[in-house]
Amino acid sequence: MVMNGLDATFAALADPTRRAILARLRGGEATVSELAAPFAMSQPAVSKHLKVLERAGLISRGRDAQRRPCRLEPGPLREAVDWLATYRAFWEDRYQNLDALLEELKGISDERDGDE
């Protein structure tokens, strides 16, 4: 299955462990063992999550002597935010329509209360 960048980003973000790893990397780069520490899973299991994040372009791994620090790559997240933003206008319009309807219904209700 071939995924485009946006598909890979959302697939990677679908897992809570991967989201937690990204949240940790917001604070700066970290090694696999540092990233694995808060989780009740093995380092190989964390490495699998890191591979998914790396394939999606959400993280990169460097080389520093014996260390292989991971760092957050925000580009794909920006693409996801931009894509989601197209729907923000849609939902804002829907909410404005709902507000207008509620105001209209409130006015009808107020009129009925005044007739009594």
C-alpha positions as CSV (number, residue, x, y, z in Angstrom):
1,M,0.0,0.0,0.0
2,V,1.5,3.3,-1.1
3,M,0.7,6.3,1.2
4,N,1.2,9.9,0.4
5,G,2.6,12.2,3.0
6,L,-0.7,13.2,4.5
7,D,-1.9,9.6,4.8
8,A,1.4,8.6,6.4
9,T,1.2,11.5,8.9
10,F,-2.4,10.7,9.9
11,A,-1.6,6.9,10.1
12,A,1.4,7.7,12.4
13,L,-0.7,10.1,14.5
14,A,-3.4,7.5,15.0
15,D,-1.4,5.7,17.7
16,P,-1.3,7.2,21.2
17,T,2.3,6.0,21.9
18,R,3.5,7.7,18.7
19,R,1.7,10.9,19.7
20,A,3.4,10.7,23.2
21,I,6.8,10.2,21.5
22,L,6.2,13.3,19.4
23,A,5.1,15.3,22.5
24,R,8.4,14.3,24.2
25,L,10.4,15.3,21.2
26,R,8.9,18.8,21.3
27,G,11.2,19.4,24.2
28,G,14.3,18.4,22.2
29,E,16.0,15.4,20.8
30,A,16.2,12.1,22.7
31,T,17.6,8.7,22.3
32,V,15.6,5.5,21.9
33,S,16.2,4.5,25.5
34,E,15.1,8.0,26.7
35,L,12.0,7.7,24.6
36,A,11.3,4.2,25.8
37,A,11.6,5.0,29.5
38,P,8.0,6.1,30.2
39,F,6.4,3.2,28.3
40,A,5.8,-0.4,29.5
41,M,7.2,-1.8,26.4
42,S,10.6,-3.0,25.1
43,Q,13.0,-0.9,23.2
44,P,12.4,-2.9,20.0
45,A,8.7,-2.1,20.3
46,V,9.5,1.6,20.7
47,S,11.9,1.3,17.7
48,K,9.0,0.0,15.6
49,H,7.0,3.1,16.5
50,L,10.0,5.3,15.7
51,K,10.3,3.7,12.2
52,V,6.6,4.6,11.5
53,L,7.3,8.1,12.6
54,E,10.5,8.3,10.5
55,R,8.7,6.9,7.4
56,A,6.1,9.6,7.8
57,G,8.8,12.2,8.0
58,L,7.7,13.3,11.5
59,I,11.1,12.5,13.1
60,S,14.7,12.2,11.9
61,R,17.6,10.3,13.5
62,G,21.1,11.7,13.7
63,R,24.3,10.2,14.7
64,D,26.4,11.5,17.6
65,A,29.2,9.1,18.4
66,Q,27.4,6.1,19.8
67,R,24.1,7.9,20.2
68,R,21.4,8.0,17.6
69,P,19.2,10.9,18.8
70,C,15.8,11.4,17.4
71,R,14.4,14.8,16.7
72,L,11.0,16.2,15.7
73,E,10.5,17.2,12.1
74,P,7.5,19.6,12.1
75,G,7.0,19.9,8.3
76,P,4.5,17.0,8.0
77,L,2.5,18.3,11.0
78,R,2.2,21.7,9.3
79,E,0.8,19.9,6.2
80,A,-1.8,18.2,8.4
81,V,-2.7,21.4,10.1
82,D,-3.1,23.2,6.8
83,W,-5.3,20.3,5.5
84,L,-7.5,20.4,8.6
85,A,-7.7,24.2,8.4
86,T,-9.7,23.9,5.2
87,Y,-12.4,22.3,7.2
88,R,-12.3,24.9,9.9
89,A,-14.1,27.4,7.7
90,F,-16.7,24.8,6.9
91,W,-17.4,24.2,10.6
92,E,-17.4,27.8,11.5
93,D,-20.0,28.4,8.8
94,R,-22.1,25.6,10.2
95,Y,-21.9,27.0,13.7
96,Q,-22.9,30.5,12.5
97,N,-25.9,29.0,10.8
98,L,-26.8,27.1,14.0
99,D,-26.4,30.4,16.0
100,A,-28.7,32.2,13.6
101,L,-31.3,29.4,13.8
102,L,-31.1,29.4,17.6
103,E,-31.6,33.2,17.7
104,E,-34.6,32.9,15.3
105,L,-36.1,30.2,17.5
106,K,-35.5,32.3,20.6
107,G,-37.3,35.2,19.0
108,I,-40.3,33.0,18.1
109,S,-40.4,31.7,21.7
110,D,-40.2,35.3,23.1
111,E,-43.1,36.4,20.8
112,R,-45.2,33.5,22.0
113,D,-44.5,34.3,25.7
114,G,-45.5,37.9,25.1
115,D,-48.9,36.8,23.6
116,E,-50.0,35.1,26.8
